[in-house]
Amino acid sequence: MKKYSFFSKTIILVIVVFMLTSFNAFAQKTGYVDTEYILQNIPEYQDAQNEIEELSKQWQEEIEEKYANVDKMYKAYQTDAVLLPEDLRQKREQEIIDFEREIKELQKKRFGSDGDLFKKRQELIKPIQEKIFNAIEEIAHKKNYGFVFDKASGPVIMYVDSKYDISDEVLDQIGSIMGIRGN
């Protein structure tokens, strides 16, 4: 086993100390939040959730009632179909089809991707989310956090200090390689 001299041990120690202090000088504080926990502890959010659930339940009952009426119409039609003349049968069939189409449109209007439920959720929840984001941003500035992640949503970054954005540098580098951009 080779023995190191005092001089080489000192140089190695100086290098290690230098590397550790350099790393700490450039290290940026990182924090995380649990937005699920935060939301569960905001009464305003709970009230909004309750209102959304109540509206959803009300609208779902309305649609189910209409489908029950379609079912009654169809059963009545099946009972009467044998006795009805062709023109009345077609008229009743069309009424059932039209009523069912109306219900599907109502269902889309209430629960579609841009429906009433989505809009109500945006109206009630978005201001709360903005308050949370603003609080995160304010705390991050005060405590000098470079990044804040959301624990509840997986690896989602909630806040990033813009001084760590190297997008333009990447574009410059790509531009110099591809010949499309340069300074």
Buried (B, 14 or more C-beta within 10 A) or exposed (E): EEEEEEEEEEEEEEEEEEEEEEEEEEEEEEBBBEBEEBBEEEEEBEEBBEBBEEBBEEBBEBBEEBBEEBEEBBEEBEEEEEEBEEEEBEEBBEEBEEBBEEBEEBBEEBBEEEBBBEEBBEEBBEEBBEBBBEEBBEBBEEEEBBBBBBBBEEEEEBBBBEEEEEEEEEEBEEBEEEEEEEE
